Amino acid sequence: MAKTESTGSTWRYRWAHRQNERRQRAHREAERAWRRRDDELRRLRAAAADFGRTATAGVGLPLELAPGERVHWALPAVQLVELRHTTVLPAPDLNVDPDRPALHHRRPDGVKVTDAGIAVVTDRRLVLLGGTRRRDWAYGKMTGLAHDPAAPVTLIQVLDRRRASGLLLPADTAAEFRFTLTLAFAEAIEQRGAVLAQLDELIAEHDQTRPFRPSIATPAQARITAAVPGGRRTVAVAAAVALLVPAVLFESDPPVRPGSDVASAATVAPTPTPTPVLTARPVLRDTQKATPKATPEARRRTASPTAKRDGLCGAPANPFGYDYCGGSRIRRPDVRVCDVFDCGQDFWAGKGYLVQCRDGALSLTGGRSDVCATHDGLRRTVWS
């Protein structure tokens, strides 16, 4: 037997069932994405902690190593590139960025390929065993290092060369090469602990963004508009039509039957009166003063709230442009916000701005002393 309320309808239960299925599906997708990044960060942390303990990549390479030198990484099919002009590269740093976008195998402008061979990363230098010559970049002589953000190209400057040169790698191996080179350089200058501390910080920050289990939608939370096909949009269109039709009928002329007194009176043409012609020229100076230009602040206020953004900082994809990154506080959220976000049961009773509570529910109590009082406290602000 279907569950019904006192009126005998079941639409509230159907609405709650659809909402709970949508929330669970969105939570599973967010959990999978969060888990993938967590696994990658912890893999990098483990690789950094064990770096150099099993350096066996140099077996069989045609490279003469210095006494005590160890090989950490080797890869064939790497191209040697050189800059066509002189430039100054930024100083080498120990930044680890596992969130770089996907790279495409292409050669940037101003870079020429001069050789190809095997790239070797040791604990003292980076070496390219080319077909015609060998190129070495010693860590102790590095003055500049730059990774191209869009192409798998790494450029290096050293003290004994005037122009920068580097490597063009296969796109699917560039991230592993850059991480290995960073660890080898950090080990050479005795700063591997700084890389480990950075990875620990990234893991701790990522732990704070784990998706909350969604709250359960109940039939009591369903609005009456959910019972109408099309929801609030259908209700809004119907209300607009109900207001527009009487206005159109009021402004239109009533039908006139031929032969009636009204018809006879309607055939009498009124005597045209001459319209006076104004010869005065408009004062352009006053008109220009009456239409001031919109300021940048006014343009920002009138910008569409549904504008797309590059990142949402963990917020679910939504047509309103709401995110957790920053912007303007939201005191009057879109009426469809609870169809995308998880709203608390007392959501629309709030009198502040839009925030997310610690249990994952949205609340309109931002800026008040009782913010998220029934939802384990405040977590962060939702921005527009």
Secondary structure, DSSP 8 states (H G I E B T S, - for coil): -----TTS--HHHHHHHHHHHHHHHHHHHHHHHHHHHHHHHHHHHHHHHTTTTT--TTTT-S----TT--EEEEEEEEEEEEESS------------TT---------TTEEEEEEEEEEEESSEEEEEESS-EEEEEGGGEEEEEE-SSSSEEEEEETT-SS-EEEE--GGGHHHHHHHHHHHHHHHTT-HHHHHHHHHHHHHHHHTT---------GGG--GGGGSTTTHHHHHHHHHHHHHHHHHHHHS-----TTSHHHHHHHS---------------HHHHHHHS----HHHHHHTS-TT---S--TT----TT--BSS-S-B-SS--TTHHHHS-B-TTGGG--SEEEEETTS-EEEEETSTTTTTTTTSEEEE-B-
